[in-house]
Amino acid sequence: MSELKLQDFIEKSLVNIKEDRAVTKTLLTSLMKYMMVSEDRHKEAGIIAAKYIETLQRSNEQLVKLASLMHRRTATAEEISEKEKDNLFDLIQERDKVPRKKEDV
């Protein structure tokens, strides 16, 4: 993968991660307001809130992986290693597992 294509890929990944985080935070905030009304609602929606938090945690992990890849790329002028390629592939796979809005598909 050329330097320009990789940089473009990383930038697009960062944009996607940020957009996913924004959507998840909005949904979580809305859900928290809903749950504050009663204990029954908290019991009903608590599992959903946990899933939103897991999504945010996964995006944190994706950001850390991308930061690590970017750091390694700036530290040396070597080509991307097989492990780095695998990490990028994992990031894409994780992102594809997260439910997306219809507009994003």
C-alpha positions in Angstrom: 0.0 0.0 0.0 1.4 3.3 -1.0 2.1 6.0 1.6 -0.6 8.3 0.2 -3.2 5.4 0.2 -2.3 4.4 3.7 -2.5 8.0 5.0 -5.9 8.4 3.3 -7.1 5.1 4.8 -6.0 6.2 8.3 -7.7 9.6 7.9 -11.0 7.9 6.8 -10.8 5.5 9.7 -10.4 8.3 12.1 -13.4 10.1 10.7 -15.5 7.0 10.9 -14.4 6.3 14.5 -15.2 9.9 15.5 -18.6 9.8 13.8 -19.4 6.4 15.4 -18.4 7.9 18.8 -20.6 10.9 18.3 -23.6 8.8 17.4 -23.1 6.5 20.3 -22.7 9.3 22.8 -25.9 10.9 21.6 -27.8 7.6 21.9 -26.3 7.0 25.3 -27.2 10.4 26.6 -30.8 10.0 25.4 -31.0 6.6 26.9 -29.7 7.9 30.2 -32.4 10.6 30.3 -35.0 7.9 29.6 -33.7 5.6 32.3 -33.7 8.4 35.0 -37.5 8.5 35.0 -37.9 5.2 36.9 -36.2 2.2 38.2 -38.2 0.0 35.9 -36.9 1.9 32.9 -33.4 1.5 34.2 -33.9 -2.3 34.5 -35.4 -2.3 31.0 -32.7 -0.3 29.2 -29.6 -1.0 31.3 -28.3 -3.7 29.0 -28.7 -1.4 26.0 -26.7 1.3 27.9 -24.0 -1.3 28.6 -23.8 -2.1 24.8 -23.3 1.6 24.0 -20.5 1.8 26.6 -18.9 -1.3 25.0 -19.0 0.4 21.6 -17.2 3.5 23.1 -14.6 1.2 24.6 -14.0 -0.5 21.3 -13.6 2.8 19.6 -11.0 3.8 22.2 -9.1 0.6 21.4 -9.3 1.4 17.7 -8.0 4.9 18.3 -5.1 3.5 20.4 -4.2 1.0 17.6 -4.3 3.8 15.0 -2.2 6.1 17.1 0.3 3.2 17.5 0.4 2.6 13.8 0.9 6.3 13.1 3.6 6.6 15.7 5.5 3.7 14.2 5.2 5.1 10.7 6.6 8.4 11.7 9.4 6.8 13.8 10.7 4.8 10.9 10.5 5.0 7.1 9.9 1.2 6.8 7.0 -0.2 4.9 4.0 -1.4 6.8 4.6 -4.7 8.4 2.3 -7.7 8.3 1.3 -7.2 11.9 0.3 -3.6 11.1 -1.7 -4.8 8.1 -3.4 -7.3 10.4 -4.1 -4.5 13.0 -5.7 -2.3 10.3 -7.8 -5.3 9.1 -8.9 -5.9 12.7 -10.0 -2.3 12.9 -12.1 -2.5 9.8 -13.7 -5.8 11.0 -14.5 -4.3 14.4 -16.1 -1.2 12.8 -18.2 -3.4 10.5 -19.6 -5.3 13.6 -21.0 -2.1 15.1 -24.6 -1.4 14.0 -24.8 1.7 11.8 -27.5 4.1 10.9 -29.3 3.5 7.6 -27.9 6.7 6.3 -24.3 5.5 6.8 -24.9 2.2 4.9 
